[in-house]
C-alpha cells in the first residue's frame, strides 16, 4: 500500500533517517547511508541527486 505524502516529505524523512543512522553508527561511511536512503525512501532522481550533493558538501568526516 502506497501512502501519498506532500512534495518533499520523502526527502525530509530520508535526511532525518540518515542523521539517526549516523549517530547510531558513526563508523559507517555517510555515503552508504545516503545510497540506502535513496532506495528506502524511493526518492525521485532529482531528490536523490540533491541528497548526494548535500552530503558531499558536509564538512563532517565519514570516519571520525
NUFIKE-98203 format. One record per residue (C-alpha): residue number from 1; residue in three letters; x, y, z. Coordinates in nm, 3 decimals, decimal comma. Example, Ala and Ser with C-alpha at 12.3 -4.5 7.8 and 13.67 -1.06 7.14 Angstrom:
+------+-------+---------+---------+---------+
| guvo | zator |       X |       Y |       Z |
+------+-------+---------+---------+---------+
|    1 |   ala |   1,230 |  -0,450 |   0,780 |
|    2 |   ser |   1,367 |  -0,106 |   0,714 |
+------+-------+---------+---------+---------+
END
This chain:
+------+-------+---------+---------+---------+
| guvo | zator |       X |       Y |       Z |
+------+-------+---------+---------+---------+
|    1 |   unk |   0,000 |   0,000 |   0,000 |
|    2 |   unk |   0,144 |   0,334 |  -0,104 |
|    3 |   unk |   0,098 |   0,647 |   0,102 |
|    4 |   unk |   0,067 |   0,984 |  -0,066 |
|    5 |   unk |   0,293 |   1,238 |   0,105 |
|    6 |   unk |   0,335 |   1,611 |   0,046 |
|    7 |   unk |   0,605 |   1,705 |  -0,204 |
|    8 |   unk |   0,947 |   1,688 |  -0,043 |
|    9 |   unk |   0,833 |   1,483 |   0,256 |
|   10 |   unk |   1,025 |   1,172 |   0,146 |
|   11 |   unk |   1,342 |   1,380 |   0,116 |
|   12 |   unk |   1,293 |   1,523 |   0,466 |
|   13 |   unk |   1,238 |   1,175 |   0,604 |
|   14 |   unk |   1,550 |   1,050 |   0,427 |
|   15 |   unk |   1,763 |   1,327 |   0,578 |
|   16 |   unk |   1,622 |   1,258 |   0,923 |
|   17 |   unk |   1,687 |   0,884 |   0,883 |
|   18 |   unk |   2,047 |   0,947 |   0,772 |
|   19 |   unk |   2,106 |   1,170 |   1,076 |
|   20 |   unk |   1,973 |   0,898 |   1,307 |
|   21 |   unk |   2,187 |   0,631 |   1,141 |
|   22 |   unk |   2,500 |   0,847 |   1,160 |
|   23 |   unk |   2,452 |   0,897 |   1,533 |
|   24 |   unk |   2,392 |   0,524 |   1,592 |
|   25 |   unk |   2,670 |   0,401 |   1,360 |
|   26 |   unk |   2,946 |   0,663 |   1,337 |
|   27 |   unk |   3,186 |   0,403 |   1,198 |
|   28 |   unk |   2,983 |   0,366 |   0,877 |
|   29 |   unk |   3,052 |   0,599 |   0,585 |
|   30 |   unk |   2,777 |   0,854 |   0,529 |
|   31 |   unk |   2,771 |   0,765 |   0,159 |
|   32 |   unk |   2,644 |   0,418 |   0,249 |
|   33 |   unk |   2,351 |   0,570 |   0,437 |
|   34 |   unk |   2,279 |   0,810 |   0,151 |
|   35 |   unk |   2,250 |   0,527 |  -0,101 |
|   36 |   unk |   2,036 |   0,322 |   0,138 |
|   37 |   unk |   1,807 |   0,621 |   0,194 |
|   38 |   unk |   1,759 |   0,677 |  -0,179 |
|   39 |   unk |   1,623 |   0,324 |  -0,213 |
|   40 |   unk |   1,448 |   0,306 |   0,124 |
|   41 |   unk |   1,250 |   0,627 |   0,067 |
|   42 |   unk |   1,204 |   0,573 |  -0,308 |
|   43 |   unk |   1,341 |   0,916 |  -0,391 |
|   44 |   unk |   1,290 |   1,072 |  -0,732 |
|   45 |   unk |   1,609 |   1,126 |  -0,936 |
|   46 |   unk |   1,627 |   1,500 |  -0,859 |
|   47 |   unk |   1,583 |   1,436 |  -0,486 |
|   48 |   unk |   1,847 |   1,163 |  -0,496 |
|   49 |   unk |   2,087 |   1,396 |  -0,676 |
|   50 |   unk |   2,021 |   1,668 |  -0,417 |
|   51 |   unk |   2,083 |   1,425 |  -0,130 |
|   52 |   unk |   2,413 |   1,308 |  -0,275 |
|   53 |   unk |   2,527 |   1,667 |  -0,328 |
|   54 |   unk |   2,410 |   1,773 |   0,017 |
|   55 |   unk |   2,625 |   1,514 |   0,189 |
|   56 |   unk |   2,923 |   1,569 |  -0,042 |
|   57 |   unk |   2,932 |   1,925 |   0,092 |
|   58 |   unk |   2,907 |   1,800 |   0,452 |
|   59 |   unk |   3,230 |   1,900 |   0,629 |
|   60 |   unk |   3,196 |   1,618 |   0,885 |
|   61 |   unk |   3,437 |   1,332 |   0,813 |
|   62 |   unk |   3,296 |   0,996 |   0,704 |
|   63 |   unk |   3,500 |   0,817 |   0,967 |
|   64 |   unk |   3,582 |   1,025 |   1,276 |
+------+-------+---------+---------+---------+
END
